[in-house]
C-alpha cells in the first residue's frame, strides 16, 4: 500500500466514524446534561475528526492546500480587500 492510499483510507474511515458518532450522539440528549459526559462525547468526536482532517490535508499538495496566496502582480486578495476598506474609510463613507 502506498502512502496516498493509506491517507485516503484513513480519512474516509475517520469521516465515516464521525458520521456514525453523530448518529449515536443525536439519540442521547442526556449525554449533554453533565459536564463529564459532554467532554467524553466531544473527545470521541475529536479523536475521529482530527485524524480525518490531517489525513485529508496530507493528500493535497501545499499549493492546493493554501490556495493562491499571492497574485502575479504581488498584491494578494487580502491586501486588495484591505486597500478597498482603507479607501472607503478615507473618503468618509461608513463601512
Secondary structure, 3 states (H helix, E strand, C coil): CCHHHHHHHHHHHHHHHHHHHHHHHHCCHHHHCCHHHHHHHHHHHHHHHHHHHHHHHHHCCHHHHHCCCCCCCCCCHHHHHHHHHHHHHHCCCCC
